Amino acid sequence: DAIVAAANAVNALAAEPATAREQGPHQNAPACTIVGSVVTPELLIVGWVGDSRVYWVPVDRSTPPARLTEDDSWAAQMVAAGLMNEAEAYADERAHAITGWLGADAYELEPHTASFKPDRPGVVVVCTDGLWNYAEAADEMAEAVPLDAASRPLHSAQVLVGHALDGGGHDNVTVAVLPFPAPPMGAGSA
């Protein structure tokens, strides 16, 4: 429901008169990707459209980290259809072309959702491609996440933004780090 509400809000921007957006008729309607996560004491739920991602990183690093989302991209479609292997698809210049997004010019909206029951404490990294382009594989993302991320999520998000900027910062970088399980209501961290 939240993703559909966000899509409706983005679509409404396209309906505004062009002068309100300082945009001419030759320009594209506003569009974006979306990703989010809800963390509860026992469950984490993710939802997305596009190529923004969610990663799971266990605190103790004794089990492997994981990417919890699949991109809506040309490369992912080629691999899923069995037309190319992953290396071939991601080597193609069309690899990162997104095939799902929010906006008036988007194809039929098909939000993705998934839920997970981690068996240990960890952190959920919610991010745009401005970060994951510099730590694409789950183990690369885990390596970039500070070891104290569960107790210092804001600091960890700042470290991850720095990681992307140090890597070249070729895109907008948005990241949130969420401890799992969720801290008790009212609990703060330094």
Backbone as CSV, one residue per row, in Angstrom:
resi,resn,N_x,N_y,N_z,CA_x,CA_y,CA_z,C_x,C_y,C_z
1,ASP,0.825,-1.197,0.000,0.000,0.000,0.000,0.868,1.259,0.000
2,ALA,1.971,1.234,0.744,2.851,2.413,0.799,3.489,2.680,-0.559
3,ILE,3.884,1.627,-1.259,4.501,1.812,-2.578,3.472,2.337,-3.572
4,VAL,2.258,1.831,-3.516,1.198,2.318,-4.407,0.901,3.784,-4.096
5,ALA,0.870,4.160,-2.819,0.648,5.567,-2.449,1.781,6.451,-2.979
6,ALA,3.009,5.965,-2.875,4.149,6.727,-3.410,4.028,6.867,-4.923
7,ALA,3.622,5.799,-5.599,3.449,5.854,-7.055,2.387,6.879,-7.427
8,ASN,1.292,6.904,-6.690,0.234,7.889,-6.964,0.746,9.313,-6.773
9,ALA,1.571,9.519,-5.770,2.132,10.860,-5.529,3.064,11.269,-6.668
10,VAL,3.879,10.363,-7.152,4.782,10.671,-8.265,3.967,10.925,-9.533
11,ASN,2.936,10.098,-9.761,2.084,10.286,-10.929,1.390,11.649,-10.891
12,ALA,1.004,12.088,-9.703,0.329,13.381,-9.574,1.243,14.530,-9.983
13,LEU,2.535,14.378,-9.800,3.475,15.417,-10.211,3.434,15.629,-11.720
14,ALA,3.215,14.549,-12.464,3.157,14.655,-13.926,1.911,15.405,-14.371
15,ALA,0.870,15.401,-13.548,-0.384,16.060,-13.901,-0.337,17.570,-13.653
16,GLU,0.667,18.040,-12.883,0.793,19.478,-12.621,1.102,20.201,-13.925
17,PRO,0.649,21.444,-14.058,1.009,22.208,-15.254,2.536,22.308,-15.386
18,ALA,3.001,22.308,-16.604,4.446,22.346,-16.865,5.107,23.530,-16.186
19,THR,4.446,24.677,-16.130,5.071,25.857,-15.519,5.296,25.653,-14.032
20,ALA,4.445,24.834,-13.394,4.627,24.584,-11.962,5.906,23.798,-11.713
21,ARG,6.322,22.999,-12.681,7.541,22.201,-12.537,8.713,22.830,-13.268
22,GLU,8.473,23.994,-13.906,9.515,24.625,-14.720,10.068,23.622,-15.711
23,GLN,9.143,23.005,-16.431,9.502,21.934,-17.347,8.713,22.114,-18.628
24,GLY,9.345,21.877,-19.721,8.667,21.975,-21.001,8.032,20.659,-21.396
25,PRO,7.192,20.665,-22.427,6.502,19.443,-22.832,7.432,18.375,-23.411
26,HIS,8.642,18.755,-23.774,9.584,17.789,-24.343,10.312,16.978,-23.280
27,GLN,10.153,17.338,-22.030,10.878,16.637,-20.974,10.041,15.509,-20.389
28,ASN,10.718,14.558,-19.792,10.058,13.396,-19.208,9.270,13.760,-17.966
29,ALA,8.272,12.933,-17.674,7.524,13.060,-16.428,8.440,12.655,-15.273
30,PRO,8.206,13.177,-14.067,9.015,12.770,-12.909,8.928,11.257,-12.694
31,ALA,10.027,10.683,-12.280,10.086,9.245,-12.042,11.144,8.956,-10.987
32,CYS,11.030,7.798,-10.334,12.014,7.402,-9.320,11.883,5.917,-9.039
33,THR,12.863,5.390,-8.348,12.777,4.042,-7.799,12.382,4.187,-6.338
34,ILE,12.026,3.074,-5.714,11.672,3.118,-4.295,12.106,1.806,-3.646
35,VAL,12.544,1.915,-2.411,12.865,0.734,-1.611,12.630,1.104,-0.154
36,GLY,12.179,0.145,0.617,11.964,0.390,2.033,11.976,-0.909,2.805
37,SER,12.075,-0.781,4.115,12.079,-1.947,4.990,11.372,-1.616,6.284
38,VAL,10.655,-2.578,6.787,10.032,-2.490,8.106,10.709,-3.558,8.958
39,VAL,11.214,-3.144,10.102,11.915,-4.057,10.998,11.097,-4.201,12.274
40,THR,10.770,-5.434,12.646,10.039,-5.729,13.879,10.953,-6.577,14.767
41,PRO,10.506,-6.925,15.960,11.366,-7.760,16.811,11.703,-9.134,16.212
42,GLU,10.861,-9.672,15.323,11.107,-11.008,14.791,11.170,-11.095,13.277
43,LEU,10.820,-10.020,12.575,10.641,-10.094,11.136,11.153,-8.834,10.470
44,LEU,11.663,-8.984,9.259,11.932,-7.798,8.462,11.250,-7.971,7.116
45,ILE,10.642,-6.892,6.681,9.853,-6.878,5.459,10.463,-5.837,4.541
46,VAL,10.619,-6.183,3.270,11.161,-5.248,2.296,10.177,-5.093,1.146
47,GLY,10.184,-3.900,0.556,9.369,-3.627,-0.620,10.154,-2.730,-1.552
48,TRP,9.997,-2.934,-2.874,10.783,-2.138,-3.813,10.179,-2.159,-5.208
49,VAL,10.568,-1.157,-5.972,10.355,-1.089,-7.415,11.594,-0.396,-7.959
50,GLY,12.260,-1.002,-8.911,13.460,-0.403,-9.499,14.715,-1.118,-9.096
51,ASP,15.797,-0.341,-8.992,17.099,-0.951,-8.707,17.708,-0.498,-7.391
52,SER,16.921,0.098,-6.512,17.413,0.355,-5.162,17.323,-0.964,-4.393
53,ARG,18.222,-1.164,-3.445,18.387,-2.487,-2.835,18.331,-2.495,-1.316
54,VAL,18.152,-3.724,-0.787,18.241,-3.998,0.647,19.209,-5.162,0.831
55,TYR,20.142,-4.977,1.770,21.114,-6.023,2.120,20.945,-6.387,3.591
56,TRP,21.212,-7.642,3.923,21.235,-8.151,5.293,22.681,-8.423,5.668
57,VAL,23.115,-7.862,6.815,24.485,-8.084,7.298,24.397,-8.522,8.757
58,PRO,24.720,-9.803,9.069,24.696,-10.267,10.458,25.746,-9.540,11.301
59,VAL,25.402,-9.247,12.534,26.330,-8.555,13.437,27.593,-9.371,13.654
60,ASP,27.438,-10.671,13.899,28.614,-11.493,14.236,29.416,-11.921,13.001
61,ARG,28.900,-11.657,11.810,29.579,-11.974,10.543,29.936,-13.457,10.420
62,SER,29.297,-14.307,11.248,29.591,-15.750,11.182,28.795,-16.438,10.074
63,THR,27.742,-15.805,9.622,26.981,-16.327,8.487,27.071,-15.298,7.357
64,PRO,26.907,-15.753,6.150,27.090,-14.822,5.026,26.017,-13.733,4.973
65,PRO,26.408,-12.560,4.511,25.432,-11.497,4.274,24.602,-11.872,3.037
66,ALA,23.521,-11.135,2.794,22.677,-11.451,1.643,22.043,-10.194,1.070
67,ARG,21.850,-10.207,-0.216,21.042,-9.171,-0.857,19.610,-9.678,-0.824
68,LEU,18.672,-8.845,-0.353,17.297,-9.279,-0.154,16.353,-8.839,-1.272
69,THR,16.835,-8.086,-2.236,16.006,-7.597,-3.329,16.605,-8.018,-4.665
70,GLU,15.785,-8.004,-5.682,16.229,-8.265,-7.048,15.939,-7.014,-7.866
71,ASP,16.890,-6.579,-8.656,16.716,-5.360,-9.441,15.666,-5.522,-10.531
72,ASP,14.941,-4.449,-10.784,14.132,-4.335,-11.987,15.048,-3.694,-13.018
73,SER,15.856,-4.524,-13.676,16.825,-4.013,-14.647,16.889,-4.945,-15.848
74,TRP,17.433,-4.413,-16.920,17.597,-5.188,-18.140,18.438,-6.436,-17.876
75,ALA,19.550,-6.270,-17.182,20.442,-7.404,-16.915,19.739,-8.477,-16.098
76,ALA,19.024,-8.083,-15.059,18.317,-9.058,-14.225,17.275,-9.814,-15.039
77,GLN,16.596,-9.117,-15.955,15.607,-9.788,-16.800,16.275,-10.804,-17.735
78,MET,17.420,-10.454,-18.295,18.123,-11.366,-19.200,18.565,-12.626,-18.458
79,VAL,19.082,-12.458,-17.238,19.523,-13.603,-16.439,18.320,-14.456,-16.035
80,ALA,17.249,-13.812,-15.562,16.057,-14.547,-15.124,15.427,-15.334,-16.274
81,ALA,15.483,-14.788,-17.472,14.902,-15.463,-18.638,15.825,-16.548,-19.194
82,GLY,17.044,-16.648,-18.660,17.999,-17.647,-19.129,18.625,-17.299,-20.472
83,LEU,18.531,-16.034,-20.866,19.077,-15.617,-22.152,20.566,-15.290,-22.084
84,MET,21.053,-14.971,-20.877,22.467,-14.647,-20.677,22.850,-15.084,-19.280
85,ASN,24.147,-15.354,-19.100,24.595,-15.572,-17.728,24.838,-14.196,-17.098
86,GLU,25.054,-14.170,-15.803,25.185,-12.901,-15.081,26.341,-12.059,-15.601
87,ALA,27.474,-12.686,-15.860,28.648,-11.944,-16.341,28.362,-11.289,-17.689
88,GLU,27.738,-12.021,-18.602,27.408,-11.459,-19.918,26.419,-10.307,-19.800
89,ALA,25.371,-10.505,-19.001,24.326,-9.489,-18.880,24.874,-8.200,-18.283
90,TYR,25.696,-8.321,-17.228,26.201,-7.112,-16.579,27.347,-6.454,-17.343
91,ALA,27.900,-7.144,-18.331,28.933,-6.539,-19.175,28.308,-5.704,-20.297
92,ASP,27.033,-5.903,-20.548,26.341,-5.193,-21.627,26.083,-3.739,-21.223
93,GLU,26.134,-2.833,-22.188,25.904,-1.405,-21.890,24.480,-1.136,-21.416
94,ARG,23.553,-2.050,-21.660,22.164,-1.889,-21.209,21.935,-2.454,-19.812
95,ALA,22.939,-3.006,-19.192,22.797,-3.756,-17.944,21.991,-3.022,-16.877
96,HIS,22.295,-1.767,-16.640,21.661,-1.044,-15.535,20.425,-0.259,-15.949
97,ALA,19.950,-0.442,-17.165,18.702,0.209,-17.584,17.574,-0.385,-16.745
98,ILE,16.850,0.472,-16.040,15.797,-0.045,-15.167,14.543,-0.365,-15.978
99,THR,13.851,-1.396,-15.531,12.638,-1.846,-16.205,11.406,-1.661,-15.330
100,GLY,11.597,-1.147,-14.135,10.496,-0.859,-13.224,10.796,0.411,-12.467
101,TRP,9.811,1.287,-12.340,9.979,2.554,-11.627,8.618,3.127,-11.305
102,LEU,8.606,4.174,-10.503,7.384,4.922,-10.218,7.368,6.135,-11.126
103,GLY,6.225,6.425,-11.709,6.089,7.596,-12.570,4.986,7.379,-13.581
104,ALA,4.478,8.483,-14.115,3.374,8.414,-15.059,3.734,7.634,-16.313
105,ASP,5.016,7.590,-16.654,5.438,6.871,-17.857,5.886,5.436,-17.572
106,ALA,5.654,4.965,-16.351,6.058,3.601,-15.988,5.099,2.586,-16.579
107,TYR,5.620,1.379,-16.754,4.766,0.268,-17.153,3.854,-0.045,-15.978
108,GLU,3.037,-1.045,-16.131,2.125,-1.412,-15.040,2.916,-1.618,-13.751
109,LEU,2.466,-0.980,-12.684,3.174,-1.035,-11.405,3.053,-2.423,-10.786
110,GLU,4.191,-3.018,-10.500,4.233,-4.321,-9.846,5.202,-4.255,-8.675
111,PRO,4.753,-3.708,-7.526,5.664,-3.645,-6.377,6.052,-5.047,-5.916
112,HIS,7.300,-5.169,-5.500,7.808,-6.429,-4.962,7.826,-6.315,-3.438
113,THR,7.462,-7.371,-2.758,7.598,-7.421,-1.306,8.111,-8.802,-0.921
114,ALA,8.820,-8.844,0.177,9.323,-10.107,0.708,9.509,-9.942,2.205
115,SER,9.417,-11.034,2.924,9.667,-10.987,4.364,10.696,-12.046,4.723
116,PHE,11.445,-11.749,5.781,12.541,-12.601,6.223,12.507,-12.705,7.737
117,LYS,12.911,-13.863,8.253,13.011,-14.084,9.694,14.463,-14.407,10.022
118,PRO,15.291,-13.391,10.201,16.692,-13.664,10.542,16.793,-14.422,11.864
119,ASP,17.797,-15.280,11.952,17.987,-16.082,13.166,19.033,-15.491,14.100
120,ARG,19.474,-14.271,13.804,20.495,-13.633,14.638,20.420,-12.123,14.444
121,PRO,21.006,-11.361,15.359,21.031,-9.904,15.190,21.852,-9.492,13.975
122,GLY,21.477,-8.370,13.402,22.205,-7.850,12.256,21.726,-6.458,11.912
123,VAL,22.099,-6.014,10.739,21.616,-4.730,10.245,21.064,-4.910,8.836
124,VAL,20.107,-4.054,8.532,19.501,-4.000,7.217,20.021,-2.721,6.572
125,VAL,20.633,-2.845,5.406,21.131,-1.687,4.671,20.176,-1.447,3.508
126,VAL,19.517,-0.298,3.530,18.568,0.103,2.494,19.260,1.201,1.695
127,CYS,19.410,1.027,0.368,20.223,1.996,-0.364,19.869,2.100,-1.846
128,THR,20.302,3.201,-2.418,20.193,3.412,-3.855,21.460,2.908,-4.543
129,ASP,21.412,2.919,-5.875,22.583,2.473,-6.627,23.770,3.413,-6.469
130,GLY,23.539,4.596,-5.948,24.653,5.493,-5.649,25.601,4.902,-4.625
131,LEU,25.103,3.979,-3.782,25.973,3.234,-2.864,26.340,1.875,-3.451
132,TRP,25.337,1.100,-3.844,25.670,-0.287,-4.198,26.538,-0.410,-5.446
133,ASN,26.637,0.619,-6.249,27.588,0.563,-7.371,29.023,0.425,-6.869
134,TYR,29.264,0.759,-5.611,30.605,0.686,-5.019,30.745,-0.474,-4.033
135,ALA,29.694,-1.252,-3.877,29.716,-2.442,-3.010,28.553,-3.320,-3.454
136,GLU,28.659,-3.856,-4.659,27.518,-4.523,-5.282,27.188,-5.873,-4.658
137,ALA,28.160,-6.718,-4.499,27.924,-8.044,-3.921,27.678,-7.911,-2.420
138,ALA,26.906,-8.841,-1.875,26.575,-8.790,-0.454,27.820,-8.794,0.428
139,ASP,28.833,-9.578,0.060,30.049,-9.600,0.882,30.808,-8.276,0.791
140,GLU,30.752,-7.604,-0.359,31.377,-6.277,-0.479,30.649,-5.257,0.384
141,MET,29.315,-5.339,0.411,28.548,-4.417,1.251,28.866,-4.681,2.718
142,ALA,28.915,-5.947,3.111,29.221,-6.283,4.505,30.590,-5.771,4.906
143,GLU,31.535,-5.847,3.991,32.882,-5.347,4.276,32.885,-3.835,4.508
144,ALA,32.004,-3.112,3.810,31.934,-1.657,3.945,31.164,-1.222,5.197
145,VAL,30.317,-2.101,5.727,29.499,-1.777,6.910,30.368,-1.878,8.165
146,PRO,30.414,-0.827,8.979,31.202,-0.897,10.222,30.729,-2.016,11.146
147,LEU,31.657,-2.565,11.902,31.320,-3.665,12.814,30.338,-3.249,13.900
148,ASP,30.302,-1.963,14.251,29.382,-1.487,15.295,28.095,-0.908,14.709
149,ALA,27.728,-1.311,13.506,26.572,-0.737,12.811,25.267,-0.889,13.592
150,ALA,25.070,-1.998,14.278,23.817,-2.208,15.007,23.650,-1.213,16.149
151,SER,24.749,-0.804,16.756,24.659,0.153,17.863,24.850,1.600,17.406
152,ARG,25.351,1.791,16.181,25.570,3.150,15.665,25.093,3.251,14.210
153,PRO,23.786,3.085,13.998,23.283,3.051,12.619,23.477,4.358,11.849
154,LEU,23.283,5.497,12.478,23.457,6.767,11.766,24.911,6.950,11.351
155,HIS,25.828,6.688,12.271,27.250,6.766,11.945,27.589,5.808,10.795
156,SER,27.021,4.611,10.841,27.288,3.617,9.804,26.780,4.092,8.445
157,ALA,25.615,4.717,8.421,25.093,5.270,7.165,26.039,6.342,6.630
158,GLN,26.572,7.170,7.518,27.525,8.204,7.106,28.802,7.570,6.547
159,VAL,29.267,6.493,7.167,30.449,5.782,6.679,30.187,5.229,5.279
160,LEU,28.995,4.678,5.072,28.661,4.109,3.765,28.553,5.190,2.687
161,VAL,28.012,6.352,3.027,27.989,7.467,2.071,29.428,7.853,1.724
162,GLY,30.285,7.904,2.720,31.697,8.201,2.486,32.350,7.165,1.588
163,HIS,31.979,5.900,1.778,32.520,4.824,0.937,32.163,5.079,-0.531
164,ALA,30.910,5.454,-0.787,30.483,5.732,-2.165,31.181,6.966,-2.720
165,LEU,31.299,8.009,-1.921,31.959,9.229,-2.390,33.440,8.970,-2.668
166,ASP,34.080,8.190,-1.787,35.490,7.842,-2.001,35.672,6.996,-3.260
167,GLY,34.632,6.227,-3.619,34.687,5.394,-4.812,34.450,6.163,-6.093
168,GLY,34.035,7.388,-5.982,33.791,8.208,-7.169,32.502,8.994,-7.100
169,GLY,31.533,8.522,-6.318,30.285,9.245,-6.112,29.603,9.694,-7.387
170,HIS,29.446,8.791,-8.354,28.903,9.160,-9.662,27.382,9.233,-9.698
171,ASP,26.695,9.025,-8.589,25.233,9.065,-8.564,24.801,9.551,-7.182
172,ASN,23.533,9.880,-7.054,23.011,10.268,-5.744,23.141,9.075,-4.799
173,VAL,23.515,9.350,-3.557,23.717,8.295,-2.565,22.682,8.473,-1.461
174,THR,21.826,7.478,-1.315,20.858,7.459,-0.226,21.011,6.126,0.488
175,VAL,21.110,6.172,1.815,21.289,4.939,2.573,20.696,5.096,3.972
176,ALA,20.105,4.007,4.452,19.652,3.919,5.843,20.151,2.585,6.383
177,VAL,20.557,2.582,7.634,21.009,1.360,8.304,20.054,1.123,9.468
178,LEU,19.422,-0.046,9.462,18.410,-0.378,10.467,18.862,-1.588,11.279
179,PRO,18.965,-1.452,12.601,19.323,-2.611,13.419,18.194,-3.639,13.448
180,PHE,18.570,-4.908,13.485,17.613,-5.985,13.685,18.112,-6.868,14.828
181,PRO,17.270,-7.200,15.807,15.879,-6.792,15.889,15.765,-5.306,16.181
182,ALA,14.575,-4.790,15.937,14.341,-3.373,16.191,14.576,-3.076,17.660
183,PRO,15.284,-1.962,17.964,15.462,-1.610,19.367,14.122,-1.278,20.023
184,PRO,14.011,-1.451,21.333,12.760,-1.109,22.010,12.411,0.354,21.768
185,MET,11.121,0.630,21.707,10.661,2.013,21.501,11.273,2.934,22.544
186,GLY,11.737,4.076,22.101,12.307,5.064,23.010,13.786,4.854,23.288
187,ALA,14.334,3.727,22.838,15.762,3.472,23.070,16.563,4.309,22.079
188,GLY,17.536,5.002,22.544,18.383,5.822,21.678,19.746,5.200,21.541
189,SER,20.496,5.698,20.572,21.870,5.243,20.437,22.765,6.447,20.219
190,ALA,24.014,6.302,20.558,24.960,7.403,20.445,25.449,7.560,19.044
